[in-house]
């Protein structure tokens, strides 16, 4: 799941670069996506704690909104 988010972030960075946006905007967007990735990691851990089993796979269905 987290691999998908990381890959999504890389693809979005490439798209921004190819659209001709300044590098600073690409870096800012990358920071925003890194924050989102950290939030997802925290959310995933919270769900695992709530479920009482840290080995239960967590699936987020709204990753495309990142």
Residue, then its C-alpha position, 0 to 999 in steps of 0.5 A: x500500500x505504501x509502495x503505491x503511494x510512493x510510486x504515485x508521488x513519483x509519477x506526479x512529480x514526473x508529470x509536473x516536471x513535464x508540464x513545465x512547472x518550475x522546479x520549486x513547485x515540484x519540490x513543494x508538491x513533493x513535500x506535500x505528498x511526503x506529508x500525506x504519506x506520513x499521515x497514511x502511515x500514522x493512519x495505518x498504524x492507528x487502524x492496526x492498533x484499533x483492530x488489535x492485530x498489527x499483522x492485519x493488512x490495511x487497504x485504503x481505497x482512496x489513494x487516488x485522491x492523494 
